[in-house]
Each structure stands twice: as C-alpha cells, then as structure tokens.
C-alpha cells in the first residue's frame, strides 16, 4: 500500500474521468493509504475501496436515462435532480451489488467532506468512526438549489465542494508528504464569479443559513486560490496532479452516453501516460 494521499474532486458526471483513473489504479493494484473524496468523488472512491473496477461508470451509464435516478421530477419526489438514495437502493444493488464486505474490511483510510449549512464550514467524516456514512456521502454530493439539505448526526449538510472542493490541505495536516490530486477540469480552468442573480437566489433559498450563503458566494475565489496553490506545489514536485488535458464539455447532468464514455477513455489515456511519472513521484 502506498503511504500517500489521494484527493478526489467532485463534478457530478464529470467524475467519469475520475472513475477511469481509479479503475486503472485497481488494474495496477495501486492502493493509497488515505483517500479523501468530495461530492461525486466520494461515490467513485467507495467503488475504488471495494475493488469494484468499472462499477462507477457502469452504474451511471446503465441508469443514465432512468427517471428514478436522474430527472427534474426527482426534485419533487426525492429532493434532488440526482436521486442519490437510488444509488444505495435494492433496485440499484440488484443490477450491480456493492461489495460491503470488501469495503468495510479495507485498511484504507477514507474521509468525506460535506458543507455544514449552519456554519458554512467543511466537516469531515471518516469511514472508521462515523455513524451514517452513507448519508455523509449523499450529503457531500447534494448540490445546492437542486437538492434537499441532508441531515447527518443531527446536523444539516450540502455539497462538500462549497466549503472545500479540493481538500489537499487536509492531507498536509495529517502529515502526508506524497499527495495525488485528481481534478475534473483542465489546467486552464478557473471558476467564474457567481452571477448576481444566482447569489440572490441562494440568499433567498437559504435565508435561514447566512454562513452557508456567504460560503457559496466566496466559493469561486476559494476554489481558484486552491487551484493556484496546487499548481505551485505541482511545479515544486510536492503534489502530483492528474487532470484532463483539454477543456471538458461534459456537464454535471450530461445525458449523452457517448460523451461520458469519451471522457472515461480520456481519463484512461491520461493516467496511462502519467503512470510511470506517478510511480517515480511516489518512490522518491
């Protein structure tokens, strides 16, 4: 097992890129001691930890046009465009069972970031000591405005990416000297400022949670600062980054199977090309 940290950004269905990278790690039997996922990155991480190659991509493709999983009707019926409860349902597991035994017995450390709606801060949930971990995963992937607030351990949560989209600093705090970050945007990407209309909508929708509203407004600047810091550390050889090599046209709620599989194939190509360099980085 590599004594290194693996940090997984979210991005909803852009996580097809992440899934390809993790599947390649499974093929090469590369296990990281510490894994930290945000939003859709948490879902991909679970299948990586349970050693179920291709499950993330396969489940998403199989149910991509199933209204029980993705659809605006779910806003009323299930509290979000993505029905995250469905991914943990008997119907989903009948198609593709999740290996809870392998997952629970794994020695890998797995942490999840979700945004506390009361505080506007990132809270961290660890696999080994947190009750309701599935709820934490769902909370981390629950996008504002199009998802209901999730309650975990009596606290309200939404998308982990609002407070900390790329939690590499957590790995630094834990003392990891080798940190691998998987991003779902290319190196030229910077998050644009929210429109005034969007900020007003969030302010109205979450008017009882002013700290969350502020975190949402601050997110673009915080995200872009994280990217700048990651790129600096990458140049210094302190962090290894795996990212798409060109702008990603896949949307968060992409419904084109071919575009999703093309992104998966791009992810496979990228990690194949970078794998030797990754091994050198981890061995230094």
C-alpha positions in Angstrom: 0.0 0.0 0.0 1.3 3.4 -0.9 1.8 5.7 2.1 0.3 8.6 0.2 -2.9 10.6 0.0 -5.4 10.5 -2.9 -7.6 13.6 -3.2 -10.7 13.3 -5.5 -12.5 16.4 -6.7 -16.3 16.2 -7.5 -18.1 17.4 -10.6 -21.1 15.2 -10.8 -20.9 13.2 -14.1 -17.5 14.7 -14.9 -16.4 12.1 -12.4 -16.3 9.6 -15.3 -12.8 11.0 -15.7 -12.0 10.1 -12.0 -13.6 6.7 -12.4 -11.3 5.9 -15.3 -8.2 6.9 -13.2 -9.3 4.8 -10.2 -10.1 1.8 -12.4 -6.6 2.0 -13.8 -5.2 2.1 -10.2 -7.3 -1.1 -9.5 -5.8 -2.7 -12.6 -2.3 -1.9 -11.4 -3.1 -2.8 -7.8 -2.2 0.6 -6.6 -3.7 1.2 -3.2 -3.4 4.5 -1.4 -3.3 4.6 2.4 -5.5 7.7 2.6 -8.4 8.7 0.3 -10.5 11.9 0.5 -13.5 12.4 -1.7 -15.8 15.4 -2.3 -19.2 15.2 -3.9 -19.2 12.7 -6.8 -15.6 11.9 -5.9 -16.9 10.1 -2.8 -19.0 7.8 -4.9 -16.1 6.9 -7.1 -13.9 6.4 -4.0 -16.3 3.9 -2.5 -16.1 1.6 -5.5 -12.3 2.0 -5.6 -12.1 1.0 -1.9 -14.4 -2.0 -2.5 -12.1 -3.0 -5.5 -15.0 -3.0 -8.0 -13.5 -1.9 -11.3 -15.8 -0.2 -13.7 -18.8 -0.2 -11.3 -19.0 3.6 -11.0 -19.1 4.1 -14.8 -21.3 1.1 -15.4 -24.0 2.1 -12.8 -24.1 5.7 -14.1 -24.4 4.6 -17.7 -27.0 1.9 -17.0 -29.3 4.2 -15.1 -28.4 7.5 -17.0 -31.9 7.7 -18.6 -33.8 6.1 -15.7 -36.0 8.7 -14.2 -35.7 7.0 -10.8 -32.0 8.2 -10.8 -31.8 11.4 -12.8 -34.6 13.8 -13.7 -36.2 17.0 -12.7 -39.2 15.0 -11.3 -36.9 13.9 -8.6 -36.8 17.5 -7.3 -40.3 16.9 -6.0 -40.2 13.2 -5.3 -36.7 12.7 -3.9 -35.3 16.1 -3.1 -32.8 16.4 -6.0 -32.2 16.1 -9.7 -29.9 13.2 -8.8 -31.8 10.7 -6.6 -28.8 9.7 -4.5 -30.9 7.3 -2.4 -31.5 5.3 -5.5 -27.7 4.5 -5.8 -28.0 2.8 -2.4 -31.3 1.1 -3.1 -32.1 -2.6 -3.6 -33.1 -1.8 -7.2 -29.6 -0.5 -8.0 -27.9 -3.2 -6.0 -29.9 -5.9 -7.8 -28.2 -4.7 -11.0 -24.8 -4.2 -9.5 -24.2 -5.3 -5.9 -21.9 -3.2 -3.8 -19.2 -5.3 -2.0 -19.7 -4.0 1.5 -17.5 -6.8 2.9 -14.5 -5.7 0.9 -15.3 -2.0 1.6 -15.7 -2.5 5.4 -12.6 -4.7 5.7 -10.3 -2.3 3.7 -7.5 -0.8 5.7 -7.5 2.3 3.6 -8.5 5.5 5.4 -11.4 7.2 3.7 -12.6 10.7 4.6 -15.5 12.7 3.1 -16.1 16.4 3.1 -19.6 17.9 3.4 -20.5 21.5 3.9 -22.3 22.2 7.2 -25.2 24.5 6.3 -25.2 26.1 9.7 -21.6 27.1 9.9 -20.7 27.3 6.2 -17.6 25.2 7.0 -16.3 21.9 5.8 -17.0 19.0 8.1 -15.1 15.7 7.7 -16.4 12.2 8.1 -14.2 9.2 8.4 -15.2 5.7 7.4 -14.0 4.0 10.6 -15.6 6.2 13.2 -18.7 7.9 11.7 -22.3 6.7 12.0 -24.4 7.2 9.0 -21.6 7.3 6.5 -23.9 6.7 3.5 -25.8 9.8 4.5 -22.5 11.7 4.6 -21.7 10.5 1.1 -25.1 11.7 -0.1 -24.7 15.0 1.7 -21.4 15.6 0.1 -22.9 15.1 -3.4 -26.1 17.2 -2.7 -25.9 20.2 -5.0 -27.4 23.5 -3.7 -30.8 24.6 -5.1 -31.4 21.2 -6.8 -31.0 19.0 -3.7 -32.6 18.9 -0.3 -30.5 19.5 2.7 -29.2 16.2 4.2 -29.1 15.6 7.9 -26.1 13.7 9.3 -25.6 13.2 13.1 -28.3 15.9 13.6 -26.5 18.5 11.5 -27.6 19.9 8.1 -25.3 19.4 5.1 -25.0 20.1 1.4 -22.3 19.7 -1.3 -18.8 19.4 0.2 -17.4 21.4 -2.8 -19.0 24.6 -1.4 -16.7 24.8 1.6 -13.7 22.8 0.2 -13.7 21.5 -3.3 -10.2 20.1 -3.3 -9.2 19.1 0.3 -5.5 18.6 -0.2 -4.7 20.7 2.8 -6.3 18.1 5.0 -3.8 15.5 3.7 -1.0 18.0 4.5 -2.4 18.4 8.1 -2.3 14.6 8.5 1.4 14.6 7.6 1.3 13.1 4.1 4.3 14.1 2.1 3.0 12.4 -1.1 -0.3 13.8 -2.3 -2.0 12.8 -5.6 -4.9 15.0 -6.7 -7.4 14.0 -9.3 -9.2 17.0 -10.9 -12.1 17.0 -13.3 -11.1 20.2 -15.2 -8.1 21.1 -17.3 -5.3 23.3 -16.2 -6.7 26.4 -17.9 -10.0 26.3 -16.0 -10.9 28.9 -13.4 -14.3 29.1 -11.8 -16.1 32.2 -12.9 -17.8 34.5 -10.3 -21.4 33.7 -9.5 -23.9 35.9 -11.2 -25.8 38.4 -9.0 -29.0 36.5 -9.9 -27.5 33.3 -8.6 -26.3 34.8 -5.4 -29.7 36.4 -4.8 -31.4 33.1 -5.4 -29.1 31.3 -3.0 -29.6 34.1 -0.4 -33.3 33.7 -0.7 -33.4 29.9 -0.7 -31.0 29.6 2.3 -32.0 32.8 4.1 -32.0 31.0 7.4 -28.4 30.0 6.8 -26.3 33.2 6.2 -23.0 31.5 6.7 -23.8 29.0 4.0 -24.9 31.8 1.7 -21.5 33.5 2.3 -19.6 30.3 1.7 -21.5 29.9 -1.6 -20.7 33.5 -2.6 -17.0 33.0 -1.7 -16.6 29.7 -3.4 -15.2 30.8 -6.8 -12.4 32.8 -5.2 -11.7 30.0 -2.7 -11.6 27.4 -5.5 -9.3 29.4 -7.7 -6.9 30.0 -4.8 -6.8 26.3 -4.2 -6.0 25.7 -7.9 -3.2 28.3 -7.8 -1.7 26.7 -4.7 -2.0 23.2 -6.2 -0.2 24.3 -9.4 2.6 25.9 -7.3 3.1 22.7 -5.3 2.9 20.7 -8.5 5.7 22.8 -10.1 7.8 22.3 -6.9 7.3 18.5 -7.1 5.3 18.3 -3.9 2.0 17.3 -5.3 1.2 15.1 -8.3 -1.9 16.2 -10.3 -3.9 14.1 -12.7 -6.3 16.2 -14.8 -8.0 16.3 -18.2 -5.6 17.6 -20.9 -8.2 19.7 -22.6 -11.4 21.5 -21.6 -14.2 19.2 -20.6 -17.5 19.7 -22.4 -19.4 17.2 -20.2 -21.9 18.9 -18.0 -22.8 17.9 -14.4 -26.1 16.4 -15.7 -24.8 15.1 -19.0 -27.2 12.8 -20.8 -25.1 11.8 -23.8 -23.7 8.3 -23.3 -21.0 8.8 -25.9 -19.7 12.0 -24.4 -19.4 10.3 -21.0 -17.6 7.3 -22.4 -15.3 9.6 -24.3 -14.4 11.3 -21.1 -13.8 7.9 -19.4 -11.5 6.9 -22.3 -9.7 10.3 -22.0 -9.2 9.6 -18.3 -7.7 6.2 -19.1 -5.4 7.7 -21.7 -4.2 10.4 -19.3 -3.4 8.0 -16.4 -1.7 5.6 -18.8 0.6 8.4 -20.0 1.3 9.6 -16.5 1.6 6.4 -14.6 5.4 6.0 -14.9 5.9 9.5 -13.7 3.4 8.9 -10.8 5.4 5.8 -9.8 8.6 7.8 -9.8 7.0 10.6 -7.7 5.7 8.1 -5.1 9.1 6.3 -4.9 11.1 9.5 -4.3 
